[in-house]
Amino acid sequence: MTMPSLFDCFAKAPLCAGKPSARGAVRNFTALLALAALISAATAPSRVEAQQPFVVGSDRGGYLHDRLAELENLERNGIQVEIRGRVCYSTCTMFLGLPGTCVDPDTTFGFHGPSRGGRRLAPEDFDYFSKVMAEYYPEPLKSWFMTTARNRINGVHKVKGRELIRMGVPACRTA
């Protein structure tokens, strides 16, 4: 499955940009494109920075469309990710799908299914966004997410970094 672009995410509006009216769709899409260009330009690393890893501290997640733009930028620029914070919840866990991502054994990862402000999505949207998220997880985490973790909407399933390391996710080197 190929990952959705920002356009695809906009087209599947529930988590990406709300459900725009027909009149507002073009205006919202234009604003989204402008925002994506700004984010990309503002976060594009210099040649020196590209060699430095992106270190994730404690991160409780955020909006899916924002994280997809961040992930796309990191992957496009070949930036390695080190997850070293106390917690990595929700969309933060999607960093696990980037090539070369490593984790600290003591970080607590929190997984849950897609929602809109803690409310369930329509079944079609729930399934679509679950698959988008799962594409960023290596096996066997992807299968576990699709069968178990995505069904939790309130709260999170907590998994320690050391458990992910046992599943094959690389451990970060100690400093």
C-alpha positions in Angstrom: 0.0 0.0 0.0 1.4 3.4 -0.9 1.2 6.1 1.7 -1.3 8.9 1.0 0.0 12.3 -0.1 -1.3 15.4 1.6 -3.8 15.6 -1.3 -5.1 12.1 -0.5 -5.3 13.0 3.2 -7.2 16.1 2.3 -9.6 14.1 0.1 -10.3 11.8 3.0 -11.1 14.8 5.1 -12.2 13.4 8.5 -8.8 13.5 10.2 -6.9 15.7 7.9 -8.8 18.9 7.5 -12.3 18.5 8.7 -15.2 18.0 6.3 -15.1 21.2 4.2 -18.2 22.4 2.4 -18.1 22.2 -1.4 -17.6 26.0 -1.5 -14.8 25.9 1.0 -13.0 22.8 -0.4 -10.9 24.7 -2.9 -10.0 27.4 -0.4 -9.0 24.8 2.2 -7.0 22.8 -0.3 -5.1 25.9 -1.4 -4.4 26.8 2.2 -3.3 23.2 2.9 -0.9 23.2 -0.1 0.5 26.6 1.1 1.0 25.2 4.6 2.7 22.1 3.3 5.1 24.2 1.3 5.9 26.4 4.3 6.4 23.3 6.6 8.7 21.7 4.0 10.7 24.8 3.4 11.0 25.6 7.1 12.0 22.1 8.2 14.3 21.3 5.3 17.7 20.5 6.8 20.9 22.0 5.6 23.6 19.5 4.4 25.3 19.6 7.8 22.0 19.0 9.6 21.0 16.1 7.3 23.8 14.1 8.9 22.5 14.6 12.4 19.6 12.4 13.6 16.3 13.8 14.5 15.9 13.1 18.2 12.3 12.7 19.4 11.9 13.6 23.1 8.6 13.1 24.9 5.8 13.4 22.3 2.2 12.7 23.0 1.1 12.7 19.3 -0.9 15.2 17.3 -2.9 15.6 14.2 -2.4 12.9 11.5 -2.0 15.3 8.6 0.7 17.2 10.5 2.6 14.0 11.3 2.3 12.8 7.7 3.9 16.0 6.4 6.7 15.7 9.0 7.3 12.0 8.2 7.4 12.8 4.5 10.0 15.5 5.0 12.2 13.3 7.2 12.1 10.4 4.8 12.6 12.6 1.7 15.7 14.1 3.3 17.1 10.7 4.6 17.1 11.8 8.2 17.5 9.1 10.8 15.1 9.2 13.8 16.0 8.4 17.4 13.0 8.0 19.8 14.5 8.7 23.2 11.9 10.5 25.2 9.9 9.3 28.2 6.8 8.8 26.1 5.9 8.4 22.4 2.1 8.3 22.0 -0.4 8.3 19.2 1.0 9.7 15.9 4.5 9.8 17.4 4.6 6.0 17.1 4.5 6.4 13.3 8.2 7.4 13.4 8.7 3.6 13.8 8.1 3.2 10.1 10.9 5.4 8.9 14.1 3.7 7.7 16.8 3.5 10.4 14.5 4.6 13.3 15.8 3.4 16.6 14.2 3.4 20.1 15.3 3.8 23.7 14.4 0.7 25.7 12.8 2.8 28.4 10.5 4.9 26.2 6.8 4.1 26.7 4.9 3.9 23.4 1.1 4.5 23.4 -1.0 3.1 20.6 -4.7 3.8 19.9 -7.0 3.9 16.9 -7.9 6.9 14.9 -10.6 9.2 16.2 -11.9 12.7 16.0 -11.3 14.3 19.4 -11.8 11.0 21.1 -15.0 10.2 19.2 -15.4 7.2 16.9 -15.2 7.7 13.2 -17.6 6.3 10.6 -16.5 2.7 9.9 -15.1 3.5 6.4 -13.0 6.4 7.7 -11.9 4.3 10.8 -10.7 1.5 8.5 -9.0 3.9 6.1 -7.1 5.8 8.7 -6.2 2.7 10.7 -4.5 1.4 7.5 -2.7 4.7 7.0 -1.3 4.5 10.5 -0.5 0.8 10.3 1.7 1.3 7.2 4.2 3.1 9.4 4.6 0.1 11.7 7.0 -2.9 11.1 5.6 -6.4 11.5 4.6 -7.9 13.9 3.6 -4.5 15.3 1.4 -3.7 12.2 -0.7 -6.9 12.7 -1.1 -6.3 16.4 -2.2 -2.7 15.8 -4.8 -3.8 13.2 -6.2 -6.6 15.3 -6.0 -5.0 18.8 -4.6 -1.5 19.3 -6.7 0.3 16.8 -9.9 -0.7 18.6 -8.9 1.3 21.6 -10.1 4.9 21.2 -9.9 6.2 24.7 -6.6 5.8 26.4 -3.6 3.9 24.9 -2.1 0.5 24.8 1.3 1.0 26.4 4.3 -0.9 25.1 7.9 -0.3 26.3 10.7 0.3 23.9 12.4 -2.9 25.0 9.4 -4.9 23.8 9.6 -3.2 20.4 13.4 -4.0 20.3 12.5 -7.7 20.9 10.1 -7.4 17.9 13.0 -6.2 15.7 13.0 -2.4 16.0 16.6 -1.3 16.4 17.8 0.0 19.8 19.4 3.4 19.9 23.1 3.4 20.9 23.7 4.7 24.3 25.4 8.1 24.5 
